[in-house]
Amino acid sequence: MNTIKTILLLVLMAALFVAVGGLLGGSGGLAFGIVIAVVVVGGSYWFSDKLAIASARAVPVTSAQLPQYHAIMEELTTKAQIPMPKLYVSPNPQPNAFATGRNPKHAAVAITEGLINHLSWDEIRGVLAHELAHIRNRDILIGSVAAAIAMAITFASRIAVWGMIFFGGRGRDRGMGDLVGVLIAAILAPIAASLIQMAISRTREYQADASAARLIGDGEPLARALEKLNVASQRIPVNVPVEQASHYIVNPLTGRANFRSLFSTHPPAEERIRRLRAGEWVPQAY
């Protein structure tokens, strides 16, 4: 169901892109937006592992340094039938974790020192299963496609707005009402694209939770982990760039003021926990 929802949301975003192009009539602006989006998001996607690891100040760890970490990952990757990712630890005091990389062969998983200090290894196993699910489900690719479309819409809309300001748009062909409509569309379209992009991200989080529970055969370890991570994210402030926050299993910026759930890339922790404990992950085979 989550996979179907993701596809539908991507189709909706693509339809929004076409609609914006038709309404604004700026084929040149749309083309420019596509080029910029592909370059920016494509570069971010290709170097996603290096960017995320550097941002988190994470360092690689060996099996001698953290044998439990390596043992769990070897077990889970064997079950999931994916290559072993590079393993890192971040000095972040807030318990959290993230996965990154453009595909399963070029992937990395990082856990924070806070995660090691606040959670049991059984709970960490649930967290790691979640991160491996992101890698296996190629969520970095899906998120990058959504980001590229959203960015293209934003660029095209901005070009349309500035074109109307400096050149009057296509004032000779359109009445004032049409120009106002175009201006409103140019302002609202990027907001709509961002909301769809965030909905896709939340859907992929639910999917990763379900996949993790199926992988280890139990939703309780991840549910307990999410309870602790949710509380800690509100009590332990961290300096994480906003553009990197979506990579983490829980939003590390939850404790910041004015962070409204409508604009969060993560679904409510309470709903994620409820689904795991209700066994909503059971019907499908991993």
Buried (B, 14 or more C-beta within 10 A) or exposed (E): EBEEBBEEBBEBBBEBBEBBBEBBBBEEBBEBBBEBBBEBBEEBBEEBBEBBBEBBEBEEBEEEEBEEBBEBBEBBBEBBEBEBBBBBBBEBBBBBBBBBBBEBEBBBBBBBBBBBEBBEEBBBBBBBBBBBBBBBBBBBEBBBBBBBBBBBBBBBBBBBBEBBEEEEBBEEEBEEEBBEEBBEBBEEBBEBBBBBBBBBBBBBBBBBBBBBBBBBEBBBBBBBBBBBBBBBBBEBBBEBEEEBBBBBBBBBBBBBEEEEEEEBBBBEBEEBBEBBBEEBBEEEEB
